[in-house]
Structures are given as structure tokens and as C-alpha cells.
């Protein structure tokens, strides 16, 4: 079996949440679950969410988990 360089490990995967023009990328499934929970709490899964809520979610992640949780 040949190695073509496309063998992603769990550490290489990115979990993305798209919030309008804002994209949040986390490096772990746990981080993805945190983002989903924050979005639910902020009501961003509803059709009328705003970019302000998305930015609040990003700020909350930075405050609670640090920059290493996010990859801009």
C-alpha cells in the first residue's frame, strides 16, 4: 500500500462552523461540540441569527479556551 500523503489523522482534521461570513475552525471534536453548544445558546441555529451572535460565540471560545481552540 503506497502513502500518497493524504492520510489525515485526527490531529489534522478541522471541524468547521460557518456563520455567515464568519468561519470558525476548531481542531478537535470537543471544540466542535463546544461551538455547537454556544451557537445553540446564542440562538444562531435559528434562521434569523445575526453576525453579532457569531462574533459573541467566537469571543466566548477565545475567553474560555484560548486561541489554540480557533484557527482564523
N, C-alpha and C positions, 0 to 999 in steps of 0.2 A: 504494500500500500504506500503510495507516494504522499509526501507532505507538500501541498501546494500553497501553504501559508494562510489558508483560510480556516484554520482550526481555532475557532473562538472558544475561549474558556469563560467561565462565569465572570472572571475579573474583567474581561474585555467587553462584555455586553453592556449596552446602555439601555436604560428604561426611560422612555420619553413621555412627557405630558405636554400636549400642545394647548396653549391658552391664547387664542387669537394670534397676535404677532409675537407673543412671548413663548419661548420654548424652554421648558425645564428639563434638564437631563440629569438623571441620577445614575450612580454606578452600581447600586445594589437593589435586589428585590425589596428589601426592607425599606430603603429610601423611596421606592415607588409606592409602597403601601402608605408611607407617611404622607407623601404628596397627595395621594388619593383621599386620605382621611382629611387633610387640610382643605382640599377642594370641596369635599362634601360639607365640612363645617362652614365654609365660606359661601356655600350655595352656588359654586361655579359649575356644577354639573347641570344646572337648570338653564334653559335657553336664554334667559335674559341676564346672564352674568356679565360683569364688566372687567375691563383690563385692570382696573384698580384692585379688584379682588385677586386677580392673578399676581399682581405685584405684592400684595399683602401676604399671599401664600409663600412667595419666594423669600420675602423678608423674614417670615416666621421660620422657614427652614434654615436660613443663614443664622438666625439668632440661636436656634435650638441645637443645630447640628454642625454649623461651621461651613466654610467654603468647600471643604473636601466633599461634601454631600452633593454639591452642584458643580456642573461644568458648563460655563457660559458659552 
